[in-house]
Amino acid sequence: MKKIAPCLLFLLFSVACFAQNKPQDYRPQYHYTAPKNWVNDPNGMVYLDGEYHLFYQYNPFGNVWGHMSWGHAVSKDLQKWETLPVALPEFDNADGTQTMIFSGCAVIDSMNTSGFFEKGFTKGMVAIFTSHIEGKAQHQSIAYSADKGRTWKRYDKNPVLDLGMKDFRDPNVIWYPEKQVWIMTVVKPLEYIAQFYESKDLKNWTLLSEFGKQGDMTKIWECPSLTKVPVEGTNETKWVLMISSGHRQKNYLAMQYFVGDFDGKTFTPQKQNEILYVDEGKDFYAAIPFNNLPKSHAKPVMIGWINDWEYAREIPTGDTWRGGFSVAREFSLKKTTDGLRLVQQPIIQPKSAQKEALSVKNKVVNGTYEVPFKGEVFDLTLEIQPQQAKVVTLNVFQSQGEATAIRYDANTQELSLDRTRSGQVNFHPRFSSVERVKVPLKDGKLKIRLLADKSILELFAQDGEQALTEWVFPTKHEGRITLTSEGGKAKITTLSVYTVH
Ligand code: FRU
């Protein structure tokens, strides 16, 4: 018995340690993740008949990149997703090679311009994707579905657009009513060029123009999209060209956008050589907007892949799943003294339908305030006046010796998200990092909204004027939240924390 006891203790200790930090602790609750395996870019996002479709880059056979196919999930409210079987799997070619289904989009061909559907059928779905043959070719191909994306047929004359290149990908197609044509935006990644094509039938494509060789060229260009976007407080719209590419901090990835005009042929940016980022965090990439949204959406809506190719393959989520998707975000443009800027709002269930856990008003903080809420799944809104404080810090996912720090420096007017002490950071040398972005106070106030979900943080500042999205991997899970002021008093005007279901 004396010998067995220490062994038993050791065993119990090991089990406890493992249990404390088991990979499933990182599984987000209200962000979509595939039940198992690797995911990257969202694809084919389209609305039809009460359902939002999220197709995505998926490896059906493992939790590393490979065998790229289109996974599929649907949602009625953009918040709860149901996983459906793989929509478009990788397939074998006659010569023994395989064609992977790389990123792309889906449209509803309600006028049957493609001729793929029965006469009068208005609900035909067409997917336009990159057909990728490893080391050999990338071209654009199409497939169609008459049963709401459940089963698909590939067009027998694929590819529909082939330049004979190895890198030519990620078609994104919209309907352009003024000319009654489909417009495709697609990139030559290594050349930093986006091309625009038009088609009347989704099968025959004619080059309209090119745009590129400007903006962020620190990384290749991928996953473009061209969207007509409303300008807040006006009846105007402008065109936004989004491109996944480099990050403000060298050799990470992010998305950039250009604001301009599109006349059915050419995209003209409002300013030359201006570099603007969609999200300043390291983990928001390859987002594309939904097609065919109902009128009830006044603004376009996008979803992004949460990850950064720098370390995407190594995030410590365990053996089952790897990678996830952002909450759906609606976006618009706002007039600022620097020009038009993107603003984003997450779409998550109206607050009334959620359980409010905490609400604090007009509270002065001098030193450290321990927020009376614990948890790792929440939606927090904070409006604070730094007043005499030089720095105010909101620590979340806080436990003994670890926290993710969201800091506001009143002197530099910089908001930062610091994950250097957030928990597991050593799985990759490039993971541990701090983001910094300029966020001027408004009437002396900073307003932030933080969507926290186990391992995902989506931070929005000043009503969506800035966004920062990041993975974090806490290890101790006490889930404390504290707010500290340094150098003087700060005043919380409102702080609310809602649990999200
Ligand atoms: C972007 C990307 C796309 C490509 C896909 C392959 O993350 O590299 O350009 O189509 O992933 O999975």
Residues whose N, C-alpha, C, O or C-beta is under 5 A from the ligand:
A	BS01	FRU	D41 Q57 M68 F102 S103 R169 D170 E222 C223 A286
